[in-house]
Amino acid sequence: MKYDALQILGVALLILGGQGAIRQLVDHSNAGLLRWLPGGFAVSITAYLVAVVIGAVVAGWAHSKAKAVGRKS
């Protein structure tokens, strides 16, 4: 169950980061959830991309661990 929650968290970060990065690339003035973050375009796009990477790593790690303890698929 712990690994399922981590997979959900990882996929949520992946989706939110990817969606935010795409929105930011299409419209530089629309920072979305990170509009409060100082630093402009470079800082917000970096934060979104970091969220994508962290989400992918966490989801992949949790999936591997869940399979290792015997959960199918």
PDB file as gemmi writes it, atoms N, CA and C in Angstrom:
CRYST1    1.000    1.000    1.000  90.00  90.00  90.00 P 1                      
ATOM      1  N   MET A   1       0.818  -1.197   0.000  1.00  0.00           N  
ATOM      2  CA  MET A   1       0.000   0.000   0.000  1.00  0.00           C  
ATOM      3  C   MET A   1       0.868   1.269   0.000  1.00  0.00           C  
ATOM      4  N   LYS A   2       1.993   1.181   0.709  1.00  0.00           N  
ATOM      5  CA  LYS A   2       2.897   2.330   0.775  1.00  0.00           C  
ATOM      6  C   LYS A   2       3.425   2.674  -0.618  1.00  0.00           C  
ATOM      7  N   TYR A   3       3.751   1.645  -1.387  1.00  0.00           N  
ATOM      8  CA  TYR A   3       4.303   1.877  -2.716  1.00  0.00           C  
ATOM      9  C   TYR A   3       3.239   2.416  -3.680  1.00  0.00           C  
ATOM     10  N   ASP A   4       1.992   2.022  -3.458  1.00  0.00           N  
ATOM     11  CA  ASP A   4       0.910   2.561  -4.287  1.00  0.00           C  
ATOM     12  C   ASP A   4       0.767   4.066  -4.073  1.00  0.00           C  
ATOM     13  N   ALA A   5       0.838   4.482  -2.821  1.00  0.00           N  
ATOM     14  CA  ALA A   5       0.734   5.909  -2.509  1.00  0.00           C  
ATOM     15  C   ALA A   5       1.905   6.686  -3.115  1.00  0.00           C  
ATOM     16  N   LEU A   6       3.095   6.103  -3.069  1.00  0.00           N  
ATOM     17  CA  LEU A   6       4.256   6.768  -3.662  1.00  0.00           C  
ATOM     18  C   LEU A   6       4.142   6.835  -5.186  1.00  0.00           C  
ATOM     19  N   GLN A   7       3.576   5.800  -5.794  1.00  0.00           N  
ATOM     20  CA  GLN A   7       3.357   5.836  -7.243  1.00  0.00           C  
ATOM     21  C   GLN A   7       2.373   6.936  -7.603  1.00  0.00           C  
ATOM     22  N   ILE A   8       1.316   7.070  -6.838  1.00  0.00           N  
ATOM     23  CA  ILE A   8       0.323   8.117  -7.088  1.00  0.00           C  
ATOM     24  C   ILE A   8       0.956   9.494  -6.935  1.00  0.00           C  
ATOM     25  N   LEU A   9       1.748   9.684  -5.894  1.00  0.00           N  
ATOM     26  CA  LEU A   9       2.425  10.958  -5.683  1.00  0.00           C  
ATOM     27  C   LEU A   9       3.386  11.261  -6.828  1.00  0.00           C  
ATOM     28  N   GLY A  10       4.140  10.257  -7.254  1.00  0.00           N  
ATOM     29  CA  GLY A  10       5.085  10.446  -8.346  1.00  0.00           C  
ATOM     30  C   GLY A  10       4.402  10.802  -9.655  1.00  0.00           C  
ATOM     31  N   VAL A  11       3.321  10.108  -9.963  1.00  0.00           N  
ATOM     32  CA  VAL A  11       2.596  10.392 -11.210  1.00  0.00           C  
ATOM     33  C   VAL A  11       1.938  11.770 -11.137  1.00  0.00           C  
ATOM     34  N   ALA A  12       1.437  12.150  -9.967  1.00  0.00           N  
ATOM     35  CA  ALA A  12       0.843  13.485  -9.821  1.00  0.00           C  
ATOM     36  C   ALA A  12       1.888  14.575 -10.064  1.00  0.00           C  
ATOM     37  N   LEU A  13       3.077  14.401  -9.504  1.00  0.00           N  
ATOM     38  CA  LEU A  13       4.155  15.363  -9.752  1.00  0.00           C  
ATOM     39  C   LEU A  13       4.538  15.397 -11.224  1.00  0.00           C  
ATOM     40  N   LEU A  14       4.607  14.230 -11.833  1.00  0.00           N  
ATOM     41  CA  LEU A  14       4.943  14.141 -13.248  1.00  0.00           C  
ATOM     42  C   LEU A  14       3.915  14.879 -14.104  1.00  0.00           C  
ATOM     43  N   ILE A  15       2.657  14.662 -13.828  1.00  0.00           N  
ATOM     44  CA  ILE A  15       1.591  15.296 -14.610  1.00  0.00           C  
ATOM     45  C   ILE A  15       1.566  16.808 -14.388  1.00  0.00           C  
ATOM     46  N   LEU A  16       1.608  17.227 -13.128  1.00  0.00           N  
ATOM     47  CA  LEU A  16       1.556  18.667 -12.847  1.00  0.00           C  
ATOM     48  C   LEU A  16       2.780  19.397 -13.398  1.00  0.00           C  
ATOM     49  N   GLY A  17       3.939  18.786 -13.260  1.00  0.00           N  
ATOM     50  CA  GLY A  17       5.151  19.410 -13.786  1.00  0.00           C  
ATOM     51  C   GLY A  17       5.142  19.480 -15.301  1.00  0.00           C  
ATOM     52  N   GLY A  18       4.727  18.399 -15.940  1.00  0.00           N  
ATOM     53  CA  GLY A  18       4.675  18.384 -17.406  1.00  0.00           C  
ATOM     54  C   GLY A  18       3.665  19.368 -17.957  1.00  0.00           C  
ATOM     55  N   GLN A  19       2.493  19.386 -17.353  1.00  0.00           N  
ATOM     56  CA  GLN A  19       1.448  20.307 -17.798  1.00  0.00           C  
ATOM     57  C   GLN A  19       1.875  21.759 -17.598  1.00  0.00           C  
ATOM     58  N   GLY A  20       2.507  22.041 -16.463  1.00  0.00           N  
ATOM     59  CA  GLY A  20       2.964  23.404 -16.199  1.00  0.00           C  
ATOM     60  C   GLY A  20       4.080  23.832 -17.136  1.00  0.00           C  
ATOM     61  N   ALA A  21       5.004  22.913 -17.413  1.00  0.00           N  
ATOM     62  CA  ALA A  21       6.113  23.241 -18.320  1.00  0.00           C  
ATOM     63  C   ALA A  21       5.605  23.500 -19.731  1.00  0.00           C  
ATOM     64  N   ILE A  22       4.676  22.682 -20.198  1.00  0.00           N  
ATOM     65  CA  ILE A  22       4.120  22.892 -21.534  1.00  0.00           C  
ATOM     66  C   ILE A  22       3.379  24.218 -21.605  1.00  0.00           C  
ATOM     67  N   ARG A  23       2.571  24.523 -20.574  1.00  0.00           N  
ATOM     68  CA  ARG A  23       1.854  25.793 -20.559  1.00  0.00           C  
ATOM     69  C   ARG A  23       2.829  26.964 -20.570  1.00  0.00           C  
ATOM     70  N   GLN A  24       3.896  26.851 -19.791  1.00  0.00           N  
ATOM     71  CA  GLN A  24       4.886  27.923 -19.707  1.00  0.00           C  
ATOM     72  C   GLN A  24       5.611  28.108 -21.041  1.00  0.00           C  
ATOM     73  N   LEU A  25       5.893  27.017 -21.739  1.00  0.00           N  
ATOM     74  CA  LEU A  25       6.569  27.121 -23.028  1.00  0.00           C  
ATOM     75  C   LEU A  25       5.676  27.747 -24.094  1.00  0.00           C  
ATOM     76  N   VAL A  26       4.376  27.469 -24.039  1.00  0.00           N  
ATOM     77  CA  VAL A  26       3.445  28.027 -25.019  1.00  0.00           C  
ATOM     78  C   VAL A  26       3.184  29.501 -24.748  1.00  0.00           C  
ATOM     79  N   ASP A  27       3.000  29.852 -23.479  1.00  0.00           N  
ATOM     80  CA  ASP A  27       2.715  31.233 -23.100  1.00  0.00           C  
ATOM     81  C   ASP A  27       3.630  31.620 -21.940  1.00  0.00           C  
ATOM     82  N   HIS A  28       4.708  32.318 -22.223  1.00  0.00           N  
ATOM     83  CA  HIS A  28       5.720  32.632 -21.217  1.00  0.00           C  
ATOM     84  C   HIS A  28       5.177  33.424 -20.030  1.00  0.00           C  
ATOM     85  N   SER A  29       4.111  34.143 -20.206  1.00  0.00           N  
ATOM     86  CA  SER A  29       3.589  34.958 -19.116  1.00  0.00           C  
ATOM     87  C   SER A  29       2.649  34.191 -18.196  1.00  0.00           C  
ATOM     88  N   ASN A  30       2.258  32.978 -18.558  1.00  0.00           N  
ATOM     89  CA  ASN A  30       1.336  32.184 -17.751  1.00  0.00           C  
ATOM     90  C   ASN A  30       2.120  31.146 -16.963  1.00  0.00           C  
ATOM     91  N   ALA A  31       2.449  31.471 -15.706  1.00  0.00           N  
ATOM     92  CA  ALA A  31       3.262  30.579 -14.881  1.00  0.00           C  
ATOM     93  C   ALA A  31       2.444  29.542 -14.129  1.00  0.00           C  
ATOM     94  N   GLY A  32       1.134  29.630 -14.157  1.00  0.00           N  
ATOM     95  CA  GLY A  32       0.289  28.628 -13.514  1.00  0.00           C  
ATOM     96  C   GLY A  32       0.450  28.591 -12.009  1.00  0.00           C  
ATOM     97  N   LEU A  33       0.664  27.384 -11.460  1.00  0.00           N  
ATOM     98  CA  LEU A  33       0.774  27.213 -10.015  1.00  0.00           C  
ATOM     99  C   LEU A  33       1.971  27.940  -9.410  1.00  0.00           C  
ATOM    100  N   LEU A  34       2.974  28.181 -10.212  1.00  0.00           N  
ATOM    101  CA  LEU A  34       4.191  28.806  -9.687  1.00  0.00           C  
ATOM    102  C   LEU A  34       4.266  30.310  -9.953  1.00  0.00           C  
ATOM    103  N   ARG A  35       3.140  30.947 -10.146  1.00  0.00           N  
ATOM    104  CA  ARG A  35       3.151  32.385 -10.427  1.00  0.00           C  
ATOM    105  C   ARG A  35       3.663  33.187  -9.236  1.00  0.00           C  
ATOM    106  N   TRP A  36       3.600  32.626  -8.036  1.00  0.00           N  
ATOM    107  CA  TRP A  36       4.089  33.302  -6.836  1.00  0.00           C  
ATOM    108  C   TRP A  36       5.616  33.262  -6.743  1.00  0.00           C  
ATOM    109  N   LEU A  37       6.243  32.404  -7.511  1.00  0.00           N  
ATOM    110  CA  LEU A  37       7.685  32.200  -7.430  1.00  0.00           C  
ATOM    111  C   LEU A  37       8.433  33.359  -8.092  1.00  0.00           C  
ATOM    112  N   PRO A  38       9.345  34.023  -7.364  1.00  0.00           N  
ATOM    113  CA  PRO A  38      10.111  35.105  -7.982  1.00  0.00           C  
ATOM    114  C   PRO A  38      11.161  34.541  -8.928  1.00  0.00           C  
ATOM    115  N   GLY A  39      11.546  35.309  -9.922  1.00  0.00           N  
ATOM    116  CA  GLY A  39      12.608  34.895 -10.813  1.00  0.00           C  
ATOM    117  C   GLY A  39      12.199  34.773 -12.259  1.00  0.00           C  
ATOM    118  N   GLY A  40      10.919  34.812 -12.525  1.00  0.00           N  
ATOM    119  CA  GLY A  40      10.461  34.812 -13.905  1.00  0.00           C  
ATOM    120  C   GLY A  40      10.444  33.454 -14.573  1.00  0.00           C  
ATOM    121  N   PHE A  41      10.572  33.507 -15.900  1.00  0.00           N  
ATOM    122  CA  PHE A  41      10.423  32.325 -16.745  1.00  0.00           C  
ATOM    123  C   PHE A  41      11.442  31.236 -16.423  1.00  0.00           C  
ATOM    124  N   ALA A  42      12.701  31.594 -16.313  1.00  0.00           N  
ATOM    125  CA  ALA A  42      13.759  30.591 -16.124  1.00  0.00           C  
ATOM    126  C   ALA A  42      13.571  29.800 -14.833  1.00  0.00           C  
ATOM    127  N   VAL A  43      13.224  30.482 -13.766  1.00  0.00           N  
ATOM    128  CA  VAL A  43      13.055  29.812 -12.482  1.00  0.00           C  
ATOM    129  C   VAL A  43      11.824  28.919 -12.496  1.00  0.00           C  
ATOM    130  N   SER A  44      10.718  29.399 -13.040  1.00  0.00           N  
ATOM    131  CA  SER A  44       9.501  28.590 -13.022  1.00  0.00           C  
ATOM    132  C   SER A  44       9.597  27.386 -13.956  1.00  0.00           C  
ATOM    133  N   ILE A  45      10.199  27.532 -15.134  1.00  0.00           N  
ATOM    134  CA  ILE A  45      10.333  26.386 -16.036  1.00  0.00           C  
ATOM    135  C   ILE A  45      11.277  25.350 -15.423  1.00  0.00           C  
ATOM    136  N   THR A  46      12.322  25.816 -14.730  1.00  0.00           N  
ATOM    137  CA  THR A  46      13.233  24.895 -14.047  1.00  0.00           C  
ATOM    138  C   THR A  46      12.511  24.138 -12.938  1.00  0.00           C  
ATOM    139  N   ALA A  47      11.688  24.825 -12.176  1.00  0.00           N  
ATOM    140  CA  ALA A  47      10.934  24.170 -11.106  1.00  0.00           C  
ATOM    141  C   ALA A  47       9.973  23.133 -11.673  1.00  0.00           C  
ATOM    142  N   TYR A  48       9.298  23.450 -12.763  1.00  0.00           N  
ATOM    143  CA  TYR A  48       8.402  22.474 -13.390  1.00  0.00           C  
ATOM    144  C   TYR A  48       9.176  21.259 -13.893  1.00  0.00           C  
ATOM    145  N   LEU A  49      10.324  21.472 -14.497  1.00  0.00           N  
ATOM    146  CA  LEU A  49      11.113  20.351 -15.005  1.00  0.00           C  
ATOM    147  C   LEU A  49      11.689  19.501 -13.872  1.00  0.00           C  
ATOM    148  N   VAL A  50      12.049  20.126 -12.774  1.00  0.00           N  
ATOM    149  CA  VAL A  50      12.504  19.371 -11.602  1.00  0.00           C  
ATOM    150  C   VAL A  50      11.362  18.516 -11.062  1.00  0.00           C  
ATOM    151  N   ALA A  51      10.147  19.052 -11.045  1.00  0.00           N  
ATOM    152  CA  ALA A  51       8.982  18.274 -10.607  1.00  0.00           C  
ATOM    153  C   ALA A  51       8.758  17.067 -11.513  1.00  0.00           C  
ATOM    154  N   VAL A  52       8.940  17.240 -12.824  1.00  0.00           N  
ATOM    155  CA  VAL A  52       8.794  16.126 -13.765  1.00  0.00           C  
ATOM    156  C   VAL A  52       9.820  15.045 -13.464  1.00  0.00           C  
ATOM    157  N   VAL A  53      11.057  15.423 -13.278  1.00  0.00           N  
ATOM    158  CA  VAL A  53      12.121  14.443 -13.028  1.00  0.00           C  
ATOM    159  C   VAL A  53      11.901  13.725 -11.702  1.00  0.00           C  
ATOM    160  N   ILE A  54      11.596  14.472 -10.651  1.00  0.00           N  
ATOM    161  CA  ILE A  54      11.360  13.860  -9.346  1.00  0.00           C  
ATOM    162  C   ILE A  54      10.148  12.930  -9.408  1.00  0.00           C  
ATOM    163  N   GLY A  55       9.090  13.361 -10.073  1.00  0.00           N  
ATOM    164  CA  GLY A  55       7.906  12.517 -10.203  1.00  0.00           C  
ATOM    165  C   GLY A  55       8.197  11.225 -10.936  1.00  0.00           C  
ATOM    166  N   ALA A  56       8.956  11.290 -12.014  1.00  0.00           N  
ATOM    167  CA  ALA A  56       9.293  10.088 -12.775  1.00  0.00           C  
ATOM    168  C   ALA A  56      10.161   9.139 -11.953  1.00  0.00           C  
ATOM    169  N   VAL A  57      11.129   9.686 -11.232  1.00  0.00           N  
ATOM    170  CA  VAL A  57      12.012   8.852 -10.418  1.00  0.00           C  
ATOM    171  C   VAL A  57      11.244   8.184  -9.282  1.00  0.00           C  
ATOM    172  N   VAL A  58      10.404   8.936  -8.587  1.00  0.00           N  
ATOM    173  CA  VAL A  58       9.641   8.385  -7.468  1.00  0.00           C  
ATOM    174  C   VAL A  58       8.656   7.323  -7.956  1.00  0.00           C  
ATOM    175  N   ALA A  59       7.940   7.596  -9.035  1.00  0.00           N  
ATOM    176  CA  ALA A  59       6.976   6.625  -9.551  1.00  0.00           C  
ATOM    177  C   ALA A  59       7.677   5.357 -10.036  1.00  0.00           C  
ATOM    178  N   GLY A  60       8.787   5.499 -10.729  1.00  0.00           N  
ATOM    179  CA  GLY A  60       9.523   4.333 -11.200  1.00  0.00           C  
ATOM    180  C   GLY A  60      10.105   3.507 -10.066  1.00  0.00           C  
ATOM    181  N   TRP A  61      10.657   4.183  -9.071  1.00  0.00           N  
ATOM    182  CA  TRP A  61      11.220   3.485  -7.925  1.00  0.00           C  
ATOM    183  C   TRP A  61      10.132   2.723  -7.168  1.00  0.00           C  
ATOM    184  N   ALA A  62       9.001   3.385  -6.922  1.00  0.00           N  
ATOM    185  CA  ALA A  62       7.916   2.743  -6.187  1.00  0.00           C  
ATOM    186  C   ALA A  62       7.353   1.558  -6.968  1.00  0.00           C  
ATOM    187  N   HIS A  63       7.269   1.676  -8.278  1.00  0.00           N  
ATOM    188  CA  HIS A  63       6.779   0.567  -9.099  1.00  0.00           C  
ATOM    189  C   HIS A  63       7.729  -0.623  -9.008  1.00  0.00           C  
ATOM    190  N   SER A  64       9.025  -0.365  -9.079  1.00  0.00           N  
ATOM    191  CA  SER A  64      10.014  -1.436  -8.968  1.00  0.00           C  
ATOM    192  C   SER A  64       9.957  -2.112  -7.604  1.00  0.00           C  
ATOM    193  N   LYS A  65       9.844  -1.338  -6.550  1.00  0.00           N  
ATOM    194  CA  LYS A  65       9.757  -1.905  -5.206  1.00  0.00           C  
ATOM    195  C   LYS A  65       8.483  -2.719  -5.019  1.00  0.00           C  
ATOM    196  N   ALA A  66       7.377  -2.249  -5.572  1.00  0.00           N  
ATOM    197  CA  ALA A  66       6.117  -2.982  -5.450  1.00  0.00           C  
ATOM    198  C   ALA A  66       6.208  -4.324  -6.171  1.00  0.00           C  
ATOM    199  N   LYS A  67       6.840  -4.348  -7.318  1.00  0.00           N  
ATOM    200  CA  LYS A  67       7.019  -5.606  -8.030  1.00  0.00           C  
ATOM    201  C   LYS A  67       7.958  -6.542  -7.282  1.00  0.00           C  
ATOM    202  N   ALA A  68       8.959  -5.972  -6.615  1.00  0.00           N  
ATOM    203  CA  ALA A  68       9.928  -6.790  -5.885  1.00  0.00           C  
ATOM    204  C   ALA A  68       9.295  -7.479  -4.677  1.00  0.00           C  
ATOM    205  N   VAL A  69       8.317  -6.861  -4.063  1.00  0.00           N  
ATOM    206  CA  VAL A  69       7.670  -7.483  -2.895  1.00  0.00           C  
ATOM    207  C   VAL A  69       6.537  -8.417  -3.307  1.00  0.00           C  
ATOM    208  N   GLY A  70       6.333  -8.590  -4.604  1.00  0.00           N  
ATOM    209  CA  GLY A  70       5.403  -9.620  -5.041  1.00  0.00           C  
ATOM    210  C   GLY A  70       4.126  -9.162  -5.668  1.00  0.00           C  
ATOM    211  N   ARG A  71       3.923  -7.878  -5.796  1.00  0.00           N  
ATOM    212  CA  ARG A  71       2.694  -7.419  -6.449  1.00  0.00           C  
ATOM    213  C   ARG A  71       2.821  -7.607  -7.949  1.00  0.00           C  
ATOM    214  N   LYS A  72       1.815  -8.146  -8.575  1.00  0.00           N  
ATOM    215  CA  LYS A  72       1.840  -8.391 -10.012  1.00  0.00           C  
ATOM    216  C   LYS A  72       1.573  -7.126 -10.785  1.00  0.00           C  
ATOM    217  N   SER A  73       2.195  -7.028 -11.968  1.00  0.00           N  
ATOM    218  CA  SER A  73       1.925  -5.967 -12.929  1.00  0.00           C  
ATOM    219  C   SER A  73       2.293  -4.664 -12.340  1.00  0.00           C  
TER     220      SER A  73                                                      
END                                                                             
